[in-house]
Amino acid sequence: MFSPFKTLLTSFFMPDQPSGPSRAQRLQLATAVLMVEVMRSDANVSPVERDQTLATLRLRFALNDDALTQLMAQAEQTAKRANDYFHFTSAMNDEFTQPEKIQVVEYMWQVAYADGTLDANENHLISKVAGLLHVTHGEYIGAKMRAKEAAQLPD
């Protein structure tokens, strides 16, 4: 029962364990979890938000179908058990460049806008994560505007 949770904790607190996921896998999982959290933050998880998450993860990490399915399942399970975002964002702060962190925020906005509406909970979550990633307000707004434009939503 606790095995997946133990694996998750081990991967974040003892990342050099040979049996644990690689650095790249941890960063993929962290990115996927944050996107899944956007999906989960409003009242219902729409298929279009899920499709956007899958498409972004496939493109960003060049994953085949099996790897993508496994990452998404792991991200959904991890998101259900996570009680904060610090473990995910701290890994990104250690490894990602500033433009990569801004890109993660933009990916989150893309998921939020995928269904054509922006929920207040989605907005709050992305704002919180952007702060944890040390993304400036200007960078945050730029990511939001690029995602909104890509979704072709009216102003």
MDAnalysis code that builds the backbone (N, CA, C; Angstrom):
import MDAnalysis as mda
import numpy as np

u = mda.Universe.empty(465, n_residues=155, atom_resindex=np.repeat(np.arange(155), 3), trajectory=True)
u.add_TopologyAttr("name", ["N", "CA", "C"] * 155)
u.add_TopologyAttr("resid", np.arange(1, 156))
u.add_TopologyAttr("resname", ["MET", "PHE", "SER", "PRO", "PHE", "LYS", "THR", "LEU", "LEU", "THR", "SER", "PHE", "PHE", "MET", "PRO", "ASP", "GLN", "PRO", "SER", "GLY", "PRO", "SER", "ARG", "ALA", "GLN", "ARG", "LEU", "GLN", "LEU", "ALA", "THR", "ALA", "VAL", "LEU", "MET", "VAL", "GLU", "VAL", "MET", "ARG", "SER", "ASP", "ALA", "ASN", "VAL", "SER", "PRO", "VAL", "GLU", "ARG", "ASP", "GLN", "THR", "LEU", "ALA", "THR", "LEU", "ARG", "LEU", "ARG", "PHE", "ALA", "LEU", "ASN", "ASP", "ASP", "ALA", "LEU", "THR", "GLN", "LEU", "MET", "ALA", "GLN", "ALA", "GLU", "GLN", "THR", "ALA", "LYS", "ARG", "ALA", "ASN", "ASP", "TYR", "PHE", "HIS", "PHE", "THR", "SER", "ALA", "MET", "ASN", "ASP", "GLU", "PHE", "THR", "GLN", "PRO", "GLU", "LYS", "ILE", "GLN", "VAL", "VAL", "GLU", "TYR", "MET", "TRP", "GLN", "VAL", "ALA", "TYR", "ALA", "ASP", "GLY", "THR", "LEU", "ASP", "ALA", "ASN", "GLU", "ASN", "HIS", "LEU", "ILE", "SER", "LYS", "VAL", "ALA", "GLY", "LEU", "LEU", "HIS", "VAL", "THR", "HIS", "GLY", "GLU", "TYR", "ILE", "GLY", "ALA", "LYS", "MET", "ARG", "ALA", "LYS", "GLU", "ALA", "ALA", "GLN", "LEU", "PRO", "ASP"])
u.atoms.positions = np.array([
    [0.814, -1.194, 0.000],
    [0.000, 0.000, 0.000],
    [0.861, 1.262, 0.000],
    [1.937, 1.258, 0.756],
    [2.779, 2.440, 0.855],
    [3.933, 2.433, -0.135],
    [4.079, 1.400, -0.923],
    [5.202, 1.281, -1.830],
    [5.314, 2.444, -2.825],
    [4.232, 2.830, -3.561],
    [4.377, 3.969, -4.471],
    [4.728, 5.261, -3.739],
    [4.151, 5.464, -2.571],
    [4.451, 6.665, -1.794],
    [5.901, 6.657, -1.334],
    [6.377, 5.499, -0.884],
    [7.766, 5.369, -0.457],
    [8.711, 5.640, -1.629],
    [8.365, 5.123, -2.795],
    [9.181, 5.359, -3.984],
    [9.246, 6.843, -4.305],
    [8.112, 7.520, -4.210],
    [8.081, 8.955, -4.469],
    [8.973, 9.704, -3.493],
    [8.819, 9.422, -2.211],
    [9.640, 10.097, -1.211],
    [11.120, 9.809, -1.421],
    [11.432, 8.576, -1.721],
    [12.820, 8.204, -1.963],
    [13.377, 8.974, -3.154],
    [12.569, 9.108, -4.195],
    [13.053, 9.780, -5.399],
    [13.363, 11.251, -5.153],
    [12.645, 11.895, -4.226],
    [12.887, 13.302, -3.963],
    [13.903, 13.538, -2.853],
    [13.939, 12.680, -1.852],
    [14.839, 12.905, -0.727],
    [16.153, 12.166, -0.844],
    [16.207, 11.111, -1.627],
    [17.445, 10.365, -1.838],
    [17.600, 10.095, -3.333],
    [17.782, 11.158, -4.131],
    [17.758, 11.007, -5.575],
    [18.906, 10.193, -6.158],
    [19.964, 9.970, -5.417],
    [21.106, 9.255, -5.951],
    [21.011, 7.751, -5.750],
    [19.896, 7.282, -5.216],
    [19.711, 5.850, -5.039],
    [19.682, 5.183, -6.414],
    [20.425, 4.098, -6.617],
    [20.460, 3.468, -7.928],
    [19.122, 2.923, -8.392],
    [18.238, 2.560, -7.481],
    [16.950, 1.998, -7.867],
    [15.905, 3.075, -8.145],
    [16.209, 4.313, -7.823],
    [15.253, 5.395, -8.008],
    [15.269, 5.927, -9.427],
    [14.319, 6.803, -9.726],
    [14.245, 7.380, -11.060],
    [15.434, 8.302, -11.336],
    [15.753, 8.472, -12.601],
    [16.850, 9.353, -12.993],
    [16.452, 10.812, -12.771],
    [17.423, 11.684, -12.863],
    [17.192, 13.122, -12.725],
    [16.164, 13.583, -13.763],
    [16.335, 13.141, -14.996],
    [15.403, 13.531, -16.059],
    [13.991, 13.034, -15.755],
    [13.877, 11.819, -15.252],
    [12.555, 11.278, -14.916],
    [11.916, 12.060, -13.781],
    [12.706, 12.471, -12.794],
    [12.156, 13.262, -11.688],
    [11.637, 14.606, -12.186],
    [12.374, 15.229, -13.116],
    [11.944, 16.517, -13.652],
    [10.719, 16.354, -14.548],
    [10.658, 15.281, -15.292],
    [9.467, 14.998, -16.095],
    [8.260, 14.816, -15.185],
    [8.439, 14.048, -14.116],
    [7.339, 13.814, -13.181],
    [6.915, 15.124, -12.522],
    [7.858, 15.934, -12.109],
    [7.524, 17.209, -11.465],
    [6.710, 18.086, -12.413],
    [7.133, 18.173, -13.658],
    [6.408, 18.966, -14.654],
    [5.011, 18.399, -14.869],
    [4.924, 17.096, -15.023],
    [3.624, 16.448, -15.257],
    [2.687, 16.634, -14.069],
    [3.199, 16.519, -12.853],
    [2.359, 16.688, -11.659],
    [1.762, 18.094, -11.623],
    [2.565, 19.104, -11.918],
    [2.046, 20.473, -11.878],
    [0.958, 20.676, -12.935],
    [1.121, 20.068, -14.095],
    [0.093, 20.176, -15.134],
    [-1.173, 19.411, -14.731],
    [-1.008, 18.256, -14.130],
    [-2.151, 17.483, -13.640],
    [-2.883, 18.268, -12.542],
    [-2.139, 18.949, -11.709],
    [-2.775, 19.755, -10.660],
    [-3.655, 20.844, -11.254],
    [-3.245, 21.431, -12.377],
    [-4.100, 22.417, -13.045],
    [-5.378, 21.732, -13.519],
    [-5.243, 20.546, -14.112],
    [-6.427, 19.792, -14.557],
    [-7.377, 19.545, -13.400],
    [-6.827, 19.197, -12.253],
    [-7.634, 18.818, -11.090],
    [-8.176, 20.015, -10.311],
    [-7.687, 21.210, -10.586],
    [-8.018, 22.348, -9.734],
    [-9.416, 22.909, -9.935],
    [-10.017, 22.647, -11.083],
    [-11.399, 23.115, -11.240],
    [-12.364, 21.960, -10.996],
    [-13.636, 22.218, -11.145],
    [-14.663, 21.259, -10.745],
    [-14.600, 19.930, -11.494],
    [-14.232, 19.961, -12.761],
    [-14.144, 18.694, -13.492],
    [-12.901, 18.672, -14.373],
    [-12.369, 17.488, -14.569],
    [-11.220, 17.298, -15.450],
    [-11.787, 17.061, -16.840],
    [-11.612, 18.046, -17.698],
    [-12.171, 17.902, -19.040],
    [-11.216, 17.108, -19.925],
    [-11.775, 16.369, -20.866],
    [-10.923, 15.607, -21.790],
    [-9.963, 16.504, -22.571],
    [-10.386, 17.713, -22.888],
    [-9.528, 18.618, -23.654],
    [-8.320, 19.068, -22.812],
    [-8.502, 19.251, -21.512],
    [-7.371, 19.579, -20.643],
    [-6.401, 18.403, -20.554],
    [-6.953, 17.225, -20.457],
    [-6.115, 16.018, -20.419],
    [-5.345, 15.857, -21.726],
    [-6.030, 16.073, -22.848],
    [-5.375, 15.980, -24.154],
    [-4.255, 17.009, -24.284],
    [-4.499, 18.225, -23.784],
    [-3.477, 19.274, -23.834],
    [-2.260, 18.865, -23.009],
    [-2.499, 18.309, -21.837],
    [-1.406, 17.859, -20.969],
    [-0.595, 16.773, -21.661],
    [-1.273, 15.795, -22.228],
    [-0.584, 14.707, -22.927],
    [0.229, 15.230, -24.108],
    [-0.363, 16.110, -24.893],
    [0.332, 16.650, -26.064],
    [1.571, 17.441, -25.657],
    [1.444, 18.231, -24.612],
    [2.577, 19.029, -24.148],
    [3.690, 18.142, -23.613],
    [3.339, 17.152, -22.813],
    [4.354, 16.247, -22.265],
    [5.044, 15.458, -23.376],
    [4.281, 15.010, -24.351],
    [4.856, 14.266, -25.479],
    [5.867, 15.152, -26.216],
    [5.471, 16.376, -26.502],
    [6.330, 17.298, -27.234],
    [7.553, 17.713, -26.411],
    [7.318, 18.104, -25.169],
    [8.399, 18.618, -24.308],
    [9.471, 17.578, -24.035],
    [9.049, 16.330, -23.805],
    [9.998, 15.304, -23.394],
    [10.230, 14.223, -24.455],
    [9.662, 14.374, -25.650],
    [9.838, 13.422, -26.753],
    [9.573, 11.983, -26.290],
    [8.405, 11.786, -25.698],
    [8.046, 10.483, -25.140],
    [7.253, 9.643, -26.137],
    [7.509, 8.336, -26.122],
    [6.678, 7.432, -26.917],
    [5.382, 7.174, -26.141],
    [4.456, 6.466, -26.755],
    [3.141, 6.261, -26.149],
    [3.210, 5.565, -24.791],
    [4.049, 4.517, -24.691],
    [4.157, 3.783, -23.424],
    [4.722, 4.653, -22.317],
    [5.778, 5.381, -22.623],
    [6.398, 6.256, -21.620],
    [5.442, 7.370, -21.209],
    [4.707, 7.904, -22.174],
    [3.748, 8.967, -21.881],
    [2.621, 8.455, -20.989],
    [2.104, 7.279, -21.299],
    [1.047, 6.688, -20.483],
    [1.530, 6.443, -19.062],
    [2.737, 5.930, -18.936],
    [3.311, 5.656, -17.612],
    [3.535, 6.955, -16.837],
    [4.083, 7.972, -17.498],
    [4.323, 9.260, -16.829],
    [3.003, 9.871, -16.372],
    [1.996, 9.834, -17.214],
    [0.708, 10.440, -16.860],
    [0.074, 9.712, -15.683],
    [0.114, 8.391, -15.693],
    [-0.452, 7.620, -14.582],
    [0.290, 7.920, -13.285],
    [1.612, 7.975, -13.365],
    [2.408, 8.271, -12.176],
    [2.135, 9.696, -11.685],
    [1.999, 10.632, -12.607],
    [1.717, 12.023, -12.231],
    [0.356, 12.146, -11.558],
    [-0.632, 11.445, -12.074],
    [-1.965, 11.510, -11.473],
    [-1.972, 10.917, -10.073],
    [-1.278, 9.804, -9.883],
    [-1.194, 9.195, -8.552],
    [-0.410, 10.094, -7.593],
    [0.680, 10.650, -8.071],
    [1.510, 11.523, -7.235],
    [0.739, 12.782, -6.849],
    [0.009, 13.354, -7.797],
    [-0.768, 14.565, -7.525],
    [-1.827, 14.316, -6.457],
    [-2.433, 13.143, -6.481],
    [-3.455, 12.819, -5.481],
    [-2.863, 12.754, -4.080],
    [-1.612, 12.351, -3.979],
    [-0.976, 12.177, -2.672],
    [-0.187, 13.397, -2.201],
    [0.132, 14.283, -3.109],
    [0.964, 15.442, -2.763],
    [0.178, 16.424, -1.905],
    [0.839, 16.968, -0.888],
    [0.167, 17.975, -0.062],
    [0.789, 19.360, -0.222],
    [1.808, 19.469, -1.049],
    [2.367, 20.772, -1.394],
    [3.089, 20.651, -2.728],
    [3.590, 21.770, -3.210],
    [4.270, 21.793, -4.508],
    [5.771, 22.009, -4.357],
    [6.233, 22.196, -3.140],
    [7.631, 22.543, -2.900],
    [8.595, 21.503, -3.447],
    [8.310, 20.221, -3.244],
    [9.231, 19.176, -3.712],
    [9.402, 19.242, -5.224],
    [8.337, 19.534, -5.918],
    [8.382, 19.589, -7.369],
    [9.085, 20.856, -7.850],
    [8.710, 21.979, -7.263],
    [9.305, 23.238, -7.711],
    [10.765, 23.368, -7.276],
    [11.129, 22.805, -6.141],
    [12.537, 22.902, -5.715],
    [13.430, 22.104, -6.654],
    [12.948, 20.961, -7.141],
    [13.722, 20.192, -8.126],
    [13.907, 21.015, -9.396],
    [12.860, 21.708, -9.807],
    [12.950, 22.547, -11.000],
    [13.877, 23.734, -10.768],
    [13.797, 24.338, -9.590],
    [14.674, 25.466, -9.286],
    [16.143, 25.057, -9.305],
    [16.430, 23.833, -8.900],
    [17.800, 23.335, -8.897],
    [18.311, 23.007, -10.295],
    [17.429, 22.594, -11.184],
    [17.860, 22.051, -12.473],
    [17.473, 22.873, -13.698],
    [16.371, 23.602, -13.642],
    [15.888, 24.316, -14.814],
    [16.486, 25.718, -14.889],
    [16.673, 26.183, -16.114],
    [17.041, 27.579, -16.330],
    [15.785, 28.430, -16.125],
    [15.966, 29.738, -16.033],
    [14.801, 30.616, -15.885],
    [13.836, 30.474, -17.068],
    [14.323, 30.445, -18.310],
    [13.381, 30.248, -19.424],
    [12.627, 28.912, -19.349],
    [13.260, 27.865, -18.844],
    [12.578, 26.585, -18.699],
    [11.483, 26.664, -17.631],
    [11.752, 27.386, -16.551],
    [10.736, 27.542, -15.508],
    [9.557, 28.357, -16.036],
    [9.844, 29.382, -16.816],
    [8.775, 30.181, -17.428],
    [7.963, 29.299, -18.364],
    [8.644, 28.407, -19.083],
    [7.942, 27.496, -19.997],
    [6.993, 26.579, -19.242],
    [7.395, 26.103, -18.073],
    [6.514, 25.261, -17.262],
    [5.250, 26.046, -16.886],
    [5.414, 27.290, -16.492],
    [4.261, 28.130, -16.160],
    [3.367, 28.303, -17.389],
    [3.983, 28.479, -18.550],
    [3.193, 28.600, -19.780],
    [2.443, 27.306, -20.084],
    [3.084, 26.163, -19.858],
    [2.398, 24.878, -20.047],
    [1.180, 24.793, -19.135],
    [1.333, 25.246, -17.902],
    [0.213, 25.214, -16.969],
    [-0.932, 26.093, -17.474],
    [-0.589, 27.274, -17.997],
    [-1.615, 28.151, -18.570],
    [-2.283, 27.489, -19.760],
    [-1.514, 26.775, -20.585],
    [-2.103, 26.096, -21.743],
    [-3.152, 25.082, -21.305],
    [-2.866, 24.355, -20.249],
    [-3.839, 23.396, -19.726],
    [-5.072, 24.137, -19.204],
    [-4.846, 25.221, -18.475],
    [-5.962, 25.980, -17.910],
    [-6.871, 26.540, -19.005],
    [-6.287, 27.007, -20.102],
    [-7.074, 27.595, -21.184],
    [-7.620, 26.569, -22.169],
    [-7.205, 25.329, -22.075],
    [-7.584, 24.310, -23.062],
    [-9.089, 24.137, -23.198],
    [-9.822, 24.277, -22.096],
    [-11.279, 24.094, -22.155],
    [-12.033, 25.389, -22.458],
    [-11.290, 26.456, -22.728],
    [-11.916, 27.716, -23.114],
    [-12.327, 28.602, -21.961],
    [-12.146, 28.137, -20.733],
    [-12.487, 28.955, -19.570],
    [-11.350, 28.903, -18.559],
    [-11.201, 29.979, -17.845],
    [-10.188, 30.048, -16.791],
    [-10.900, 30.078, -15.448],
    [-10.688, 29.052, -14.667],
    [-11.282, 28.931, -13.343],
    [-10.400, 29.684, -12.334],
    [-11.018, 30.268, -11.315],
    [-10.265, 30.996, -10.289],
    [-9.259, 30.094, -9.583],
    [-9.598, 28.829, -9.389],
    [-8.664, 27.903, -8.745],
    [-7.449, 27.638, -9.621],
    [-7.654, 27.560, -10.931],
    [-6.528, 27.387, -11.856],
    [-5.613, 28.602, -11.784],
    [-6.210, 29.775, -11.813],
    [-5.446, 31.021, -11.739],
    [-4.617, 31.078, -10.450],
    [-5.238, 30.735, -9.336],
    [-4.552, 30.765, -8.041],
    [-3.394, 29.767, -8.003],
    [-3.638, 28.563, -8.484],
    [-2.605, 27.527, -8.485],
    [-1.396, 27.955, -9.313],
    [-1.644, 28.442, -10.512],
    [-0.530, 28.832, -11.385],
    [0.238, 29.995, -10.779],
    [-0.462, 30.933, -10.179],
    [0.200, 32.059, -9.512],
    [1.094, 31.563, -8.376],
    [0.589, 30.629, -7.602],
    [1.343, 30.066, -6.484],
    [2.604, 29.347, -6.976],
    [2.445, 28.513, -7.992],
    [3.588, 27.768, -8.533],
    [4.606, 28.722, -9.154],
    [4.131, 29.739, -9.863],
    [5.052, 30.714, -10.455],
    [5.903, 31.376, -9.369],
    [5.295, 31.688, -8.245],
    [6.049, 32.258, -7.131],
    [7.088, 31.294, -6.596],
    [6.715, 30.027, -6.458],
    [7.660, 29.015, -5.973],
    [8.803, 28.786, -6.954],
    [8.549, 29.028, -8.239],
    [9.588, 28.871, -9.260],
    [10.407, 30.151, -9.461],
    [10.106, 31.176, -8.698],
    [10.806, 32.468, -8.787],
    [10.631, 33.103, -10.174],
    [9.446, 32.913, -10.751],
    [9.089, 33.537, -12.014],
    [8.538, 34.917, -11.665],
    [9.093, 35.946, -12.278],
    [8.648, 37.304, -11.969],
    [7.224, 37.526, -12.462],
    [6.604, 38.578, -11.951],
    [5.236, 38.878, -12.360],
    [5.161, 39.132, -13.866],
    [6.124, 39.847, -14.394],
    [6.147, 40.121, -15.833],
    [6.287, 38.839, -16.653],
    [7.146, 37.933, -16.200],
    [7.322, 36.647, -16.886],
    [6.039, 35.817, -16.805],
    [5.409, 35.857, -15.642],
    [4.152, 35.144, -15.398],
    [3.062, 35.651, -16.340],
    [2.919, 36.963, -16.454],
    [1.908, 37.558, -17.328],
    [2.227, 37.258, -18.789],
    [3.502, 37.319, -19.158],
    [3.901, 36.988, -20.529],
    [3.524, 35.554, -20.887],
    [3.784, 34.624, -19.970],
    [3.427, 33.211, -20.194],
    [1.912, 33.068, -20.339],
    [1.187, 33.782, -19.512],
    [-0.278, 33.723, -19.558],
    [-0.799, 34.247, -20.895],
    [-0.257, 35.365, -21.350],
    [-0.715, 35.959, -22.609],
    [-0.367, 35.073, -23.806],
    [0.822, 34.463, -23.803],
    [1.197, 33.558, -24.901],
    [0.264, 32.349, -24.946],
    [-0.055, 31.795, -23.787],
    [-0.953, 30.640, -23.730],
    [-2.364, 31.018, -24.169],
    [-2.811, 32.175, -23.748],
    [-4.156, 32.641, -24.130],
    [-4.233, 32.871, -25.627],
    [-3.182, 33.465, -26.182],
    [-3.143, 33.719, -27.633],
    [-3.115, 32.394, -28.401],
    [-2.330, 31.438, -27.901],
    [-2.260, 30.134, -28.563],
    [-3.610, 29.412, -28.519],
    [-4.364, 29.623, -27.453],
    [-5.694, 29.024, -27.323],
    [-6.740, 29.771, -28.152],
    [-6.326, 30.919, -28.717],
    [-7.195, 31.760, -29.539],
    [-8.456, 32.194, -28.812],
    [-8.254, 32.629, -27.555],
    [-9.378, 33.127, -26.760],
    [-9.449, 34.637, -26.891],
    [-10.648, 35.199, -26.865],
    [-10.785, 36.658, -26.946],
    [-10.280, 37.331, -25.671],
    [-9.868, 38.579, -25.793],
    [-9.372, 39.337, -24.625],
    [-10.426, 39.629, -23.637],
])
